[in-house]
């Protein structure tokens, strides 16, 4: 490890957490994963993070793992990549280990994660960003990056060291002044792609190949964008349908996080995505019938899901 780099704590052991972990470990950063998923932690401890390149070549990077935040006292930099329903737990864990001058960056999906973290840690110790980078968890600790995305970060006085590390690790970074626009820009994308892939059990790109699914994806996009417009939020792009379809195309072979959760029989982030759109639409008088139906359908699916592999036209979706 390079002693010139600060240590980094990553909350989470899923696909995105492992992808970022590998990027940092590859340049010599000492990375510690804080998590609760036994299989993920055990895999990371046994063989490190394994990245499967598009060429099929696999590379492994050693990381530290812990279930106890007391082992991470004095943490200066932390990256939160857990599901939205886990954010409150992680926030209280970080209270115990984050340095008074430390910083937490959330790149999570959904609304409200930064608020939960800021309420627990103080806004001066929480930064916000979004990423269009994708990753599929092939097995615990084994990840296949999908798509060449961007990490868009808000402005924060303590963010420079982590931003520098990300750039050195090869991640593409943009700074955006309007973080609310940033958040809603990602919400529009997630609200359209994630629930449809979970319900249809398909990779992102197949939504473009099915005319009915593509049309429905566009309707959801416009519905969520209408809520943003009524709330006086300017999206970070002019044509939301074009952007959503572009993301689906760039991440065509990606198993979305919501589909991954359904296949593993775990809770999804549907409440923080489509559920949030419904509630926020109600506040400003914008009807969101499609978001509501998707919200209810995914919630119903959660209750009946089991972690099984699903065969789609001789193609198997991994349990990720």
C-alpha positions as CSV (number, residue, x, y, z in Angstrom):
1,X,0.0,0.0,0.0
2,X,1.1,3.6,-0.7
3,X,1.6,5.4,2.6
4,X,1.2,8.7,0.9
5,X,-2.5,8.0,0.3
6,X,-5.1,8.4,3.0
7,X,-6.9,5.2,4.0
8,X,-10.5,4.9,2.8
9,X,-13.5,3.3,4.4
10,X,-16.2,2.0,2.1
11,X,-19.6,1.2,3.6
12,X,-21.0,-1.7,1.6
13,X,-19.9,-4.9,0.0
14,X,-22.1,-5.0,-3.1
15,X,-21.3,-4.4,-6.8
16,X,-20.6,-0.7,-6.7
17,X,-18.7,-0.9,-3.4
18,X,-16.4,-3.6,-4.9
19,X,-15.9,-1.8,-8.1
20,X,-14.8,1.4,-6.4
21,X,-12.8,-0.6,-3.9
22,X,-10.8,-2.3,-6.7
23,X,-10.1,1.1,-8.4
24,X,-8.7,2.6,-5.3
25,X,-6.7,-0.6,-4.2
26,X,-5.2,-0.7,-7.7
27,X,-3.3,2.6,-7.1
28,X,-2.2,1.6,-3.6
29,X,-5.0,3.0,-1.4
30,X,-5.6,0.9,1.7
31,X,-9.4,0.2,1.6
32,X,-11.5,-1.1,4.4
33,X,-15.1,-2.5,3.8
34,X,-17.6,-2.0,6.6
35,X,-20.5,-4.3,6.1
36,X,-23.0,-6.9,7.4
37,X,-23.3,-9.3,4.5
38,X,-21.4,-12.3,5.7
39,X,-20.8,-13.9,2.3
40,X,-19.5,-10.7,0.9
41,X,-17.2,-10.0,3.8
42,X,-15.9,-13.5,3.8
43,X,-15.2,-13.5,0.1
44,X,-13.3,-10.2,0.3
45,X,-11.3,-11.4,3.2
46,X,-10.4,-14.7,1.5
47,X,-9.4,-13.5,-2.0
48,X,-9.9,-9.7,-2.1
49,X,-12.0,-7.9,-4.7
50,X,-12.0,-9.7,-8.0
51,X,-12.7,-7.6,-11.1
52,X,-13.7,-9.4,-14.3
53,X,-12.6,-7.3,-17.3
54,X,-14.5,-7.2,-20.6
55,X,-11.8,-9.4,-22.1
56,X,-12.4,-12.0,-19.4
57,X,-9.2,-11.4,-17.6
58,X,-9.7,-11.3,-13.8
59,X,-7.7,-9.2,-11.4
60,X,-7.8,-9.4,-7.6
61,X,-7.0,-6.6,-5.1
62,X,-6.5,-7.1,-1.4
63,X,-8.7,-5.1,1.0
64,X,-9.5,-5.1,4.7
65,X,-12.9,-6.0,6.0
66,X,-14.7,-5.3,9.3
67,X,-18.2,-5.6,10.8
68,X,-17.3,-3.3,13.8
69,X,-17.0,0.5,13.2
70,X,-14.9,0.7,16.4
71,X,-12.0,-0.8,14.4
72,X,-12.1,2.3,12.1
73,X,-11.8,5.1,14.6
74,X,-10.5,8.3,13.2
75,X,-11.6,7.6,9.6
76,X,-11.0,10.7,7.5
77,X,-12.6,9.6,4.2
78,X,-15.6,7.3,3.8
79,X,-17.6,6.3,0.8
80,X,-21.2,5.2,1.4
81,X,-22.5,2.6,-1.2
82,X,-25.2,0.7,0.7
83,X,-28.9,0.5,-0.3
84,X,-31.1,3.4,0.8
85,X,-32.9,1.3,3.4
86,X,-29.5,0.7,5.1
87,X,-28.4,4.3,5.2
88,X,-29.7,5.0,8.7
89,X,-27.8,2.1,10.2
90,X,-24.6,3.2,8.4
91,X,-25.0,6.8,9.5
92,X,-25.1,5.7,13.2
93,X,-22.1,3.4,12.6
94,X,-20.1,6.4,11.2
95,X,-20.9,8.5,14.2
96,X,-18.6,6.3,16.1
97,X,-15.7,6.2,13.7
98,X,-15.6,9.3,11.5
99,X,-13.0,11.9,12.5
100,X,-14.4,15.3,13.5
101,X,-12.8,16.8,10.3
102,X,-13.6,13.7,8.2
103,X,-15.9,13.5,5.2
104,X,-18.5,11.0,4.0
105,X,-19.4,10.9,0.3
106,X,-22.7,9.2,-0.7
107,X,-23.1,8.0,-4.3
108,X,-26.3,6.1,-3.5
109,X,-29.5,5.8,-5.5
110,X,-32.7,7.4,-4.4
111,X,-33.7,10.5,-2.5
112,X,-32.9,11.3,1.1
113,X,-29.6,9.5,1.7
114,X,-27.6,12.7,2.1
115,X,-30.2,14.1,4.5
116,X,-30.1,11.0,6.7
117,X,-26.3,11.1,6.8
118,X,-26.2,14.9,7.4
119,X,-28.7,14.6,10.3
120,X,-26.4,12.1,12.0
121,X,-23.0,13.5,11.2
122,X,-23.5,17.1,10.4
123,X,-23.7,18.7,6.9
124,X,-20.1,19.8,7.1
125,X,-19.1,16.1,7.1
126,X,-21.3,14.9,4.2
127,X,-20.8,15.4,0.5
128,X,-23.2,14.2,-2.3
129,X,-22.7,12.9,-5.8
130,X,-24.2,10.6,-8.3
131,X,-22.7,8.1,-10.8
132,X,-23.8,6.6,-14.1
133,X,-21.1,3.9,-13.8
134,X,-22.6,0.4,-13.6
135,X,-21.4,-2.9,-12.2
136,X,-22.7,-6.4,-11.9
137,X,-21.9,-8.6,-8.9
138,X,-21.3,-12.1,-10.4
139,X,-20.6,-13.6,-7.0
140,X,-19.7,-12.3,-3.5
141,X,-16.6,-10.1,-4.0
142,X,-16.5,-10.7,-7.8
143,X,-17.6,-7.9,-10.0
144,X,-17.9,-7.1,-13.7
145,X,-17.9,-3.3,-14.5
146,X,-20.5,-2.3,-17.1
147,X,-20.6,0.9,-19.0
148,X,-18.3,3.9,-19.0
149,X,-20.0,6.3,-16.7
150,X,-19.2,9.6,-14.9
151,X,-19.1,10.6,-11.3
152,X,-20.8,13.9,-10.8
153,X,-19.9,15.6,-7.5
154,X,-21.3,18.6,-5.7
155,X,-19.0,21.3,-4.3
156,X,-17.8,20.6,-0.7
157,X,-14.7,22.2,1.0
158,X,-13.5,18.8,2.2
159,X,-14.0,16.9,-0.9
160,X,-10.7,17.6,-2.7
161,X,-8.6,14.7,-1.3
162,X,-11.3,12.1,-2.3
163,X,-11.9,13.7,-5.6
164,X,-8.1,13.5,-6.3
165,X,-8.1,9.8,-5.4
166,X,-11.0,9.1,-7.7
167,X,-9.2,10.8,-10.6
168,X,-6.0,8.9,-9.9
169,X,-7.9,5.7,-9.8
170,X,-9.2,6.4,-13.3
171,X,-12.8,7.5,-12.6
172,X,-14.2,10.3,-14.7
173,X,-15.2,13.2,-12.5
174,X,-17.4,16.3,-13.1
175,X,-18.2,19.0,-10.5
176,X,-21.8,20.2,-10.5
177,X,-22.9,23.3,-8.6
178,X,-26.6,22.5,-8.4
179,X,-26.7,19.2,-6.4
180,X,-30.5,19.2,-6.4
181,X,-30.5,19.1,-10.2
182,X,-27.9,16.3,-9.9
183,X,-30.0,14.3,-7.6
184,X,-33.2,14.5,-9.6
185,X,-31.3,13.8,-12.8
186,X,-30.3,10.5,-11.4
187,X,-33.7,9.9,-9.9
188,X,-35.4,10.3,-13.3
189,X,-33.0,7.6,-14.8
190,X,-33.5,5.2,-11.9
191,X,-37.2,5.6,-11.8
192,X,-37.5,4.6,-15.4
193,X,-34.9,1.8,-15.7
194,X,-34.7,0.0,-12.4
195,X,-38.3,-1.1,-11.7
196,X,-38.9,-2.3,-15.3
197,X,-35.7,-4.4,-15.3
198,X,-36.8,-5.9,-11.9
199,X,-40.3,-6.7,-13.0
200,X,-39.4,-8.0,-16.4
201,X,-36.2,-9.7,-15.1
202,X,-34.0,-8.4,-18.0
203,X,-30.8,-6.5,-18.4
204,X,-31.0,-2.8,-19.0
205,X,-30.5,-2.9,-22.7
206,X,-33.4,-5.2,-23.3
207,X,-35.8,-2.4,-22.4
208,X,-34.8,-0.8,-25.6
209,X,-35.4,-3.9,-27.7
210,X,-39.0,-4.4,-26.5
211,X,-41.3,-1.7,-28.0
212,X,-43.8,-1.8,-25.1
213,X,-41.1,-1.6,-22.5
214,X,-39.3,1.2,-24.3
215,X,-42.6,3.2,-24.5
216,X,-43.3,2.6,-20.9
217,X,-39.8,3.7,-19.9
218,X,-40.4,6.9,-21.8
219,X,-43.7,7.5,-20.0
220,X,-42.1,7.0,-16.6
221,X,-39.3,9.3,-17.5
222,X,-41.7,12.1,-18.5
223,X,-43.8,11.6,-15.4
224,X,-40.9,11.9,-13.0
225,X,-39.5,14.9,-15.0
226,X,-42.9,16.6,-14.6
227,X,-42.7,16.3,-10.8
228,X,-39.2,17.9,-11.0
229,X,-40.5,20.7,-13.2
230,X,-43.4,21.5,-10.9
231,X,-41.0,21.6,-7.9
232,X,-38.9,24.2,-9.9
233,X,-36.0,21.8,-10.3
234,X,-34.0,22.1,-13.5
235,X,-32.7,18.7,-14.7
236,X,-29.0,18.5,-15.8
237,X,-30.1,17.7,-19.3
238,X,-32.7,19.0,-21.8
239,X,-34.1,15.7,-23.2
240,X,-34.8,13.2,-20.3
241,X,-36.1,10.5,-22.6
242,X,-32.9,10.6,-24.7
243,X,-30.7,10.5,-21.7
244,X,-32.5,7.6,-20.1
245,X,-32.3,5.6,-23.3
246,X,-28.7,6.5,-23.6
247,X,-27.9,5.2,-20.1
248,X,-29.9,1.9,-20.9
249,X,-27.8,1.6,-24.1
250,X,-24.4,2.2,-22.4
251,X,-25.2,-0.2,-19.6
252,X,-27.0,-2.7,-21.9
253,X,-25.5,-5.8,-20.2
254,X,-25.9,-4.5,-16.7
255,X,-28.0,-6.2,-14.1
256,X,-29.6,-3.2,-12.4
257,X,-29.3,-2.9,-8.6
258,X,-33.1,-3.4,-8.3
259,X,-33.1,-6.6,-10.3
260,X,-30.1,-7.8,-8.4
261,X,-32.0,-7.3,-5.1
262,X,-35.0,-9.1,-6.4
263,X,-32.9,-12.1,-7.6
264,X,-31.2,-12.3,-4.2
265,X,-34.5,-12.0,-2.3
266,X,-33.5,-8.8,-0.6
267,X,-35.4,-5.5,-0.1
268,X,-35.1,-3.0,-3.0
269,X,-34.7,0.8,-3.1
270,X,-38.2,1.2,-4.6
271,X,-39.4,3.3,-1.7
272,X,-36.6,5.8,-2.2
273,X,-37.1,5.9,-6.0
274,X,-40.6,5.5,-7.4
275,X,-42.2,5.7,-4.0
276,X,-40.4,9.1,-3.4
277,X,-41.6,10.3,-6.8
278,X,-45.2,9.5,-5.8
279,X,-45.0,11.3,-2.5
280,X,-43.3,14.4,-3.9
281,X,-45.8,14.5,-6.8
282,X,-48.7,14.5,-4.4
283,X,-47.2,17.4,-2.5
284,X,-47.3,19.6,-5.7
285,X,-50.4,18.2,-7.3
286,X,-48.8,16.2,-10.1
287,X,-50.4,12.7,-10.6
288,X,-47.9,9.9,-10.9
289,X,-50.0,6.8,-11.7
290,X,-47.2,4.9,-13.5
291,X,-44.7,5.4,-10.7
292,X,-47.4,4.4,-8.2
293,X,-48.1,1.1,-10.1
294,X,-44.5,0.3,-10.4
295,X,-43.9,1.0,-6.7
296,X,-46.7,-1.3,-5.7
297,X,-45.7,-4.1,-8.1
298,X,-42.1,-4.1,-7.0
299,X,-43.2,-4.1,-3.3
300,X,-45.4,-7.1,-4.1
301,X,-42.6,-8.8,-5.9
302,X,-40.2,-8.3,-3.0
303,X,-42.5,-10.3,-0.8
304,X,-42.4,-13.3,-3.2
305,X,-38.8,-13.2,-4.4
306,X,-36.3,-15.9,-3.8
307,X,-32.6,-15.8,-4.8
308,X,-32.7,-18.0,-7.9
309,X,-31.1,-17.7,-11.3
310,X,-33.5,-16.7,-14.0
311,X,-33.0,-18.1,-17.6
312,X,-33.9,-15.6,-20.3
313,X,-33.6,-16.9,-23.9
314,X,-30.7,-19.2,-22.8
315,X,-29.1,-16.3,-21.0
316,X,-28.7,-16.5,-17.2
317,X,-29.0,-13.4,-15.0
318,X,-26.4,-13.8,-12.3
319,X,-27.4,-13.7,-8.6
320,X,-25.7,-10.3,-8.0
